[in-house]
Amino acid sequence: MERLCDLQGRRLIIACEPCHRRGLYDLDYLGHRFGPHACVYEVYIRLTQTCRYQHPVGVRRPNQYGRACRAQIELDQPSSAKLLPSRS
């Protein structure tokens, strides 16, 4: 499993298309809140625990068509296109 200190980027993005929820989290803040060696999966579970479709691991849903949380993790990478080219 990856840890927060292993991630390269400035922000962690957690987005869920069916719910239209999106959260931007600063990696420095998450490292301070959960510790720099926190597992990314554990941080994901803690940040998405308010989702109404989140179920504990191993719990069966009422049927096979039951909705589940579909939040995805992305990293906000600084774009090199925004940087001005060097004139030297």
Buried (B, 14 or more C-beta within 10 A) or exposed (E): EEBBEEBEEEBBBBBBEEBEBEEEBEBEEBBEBBEEEBBBEEBBBEBBEEBEBEEEEEEEEEEEEEEEBEBEBEEBEEEEEEEEEEEE
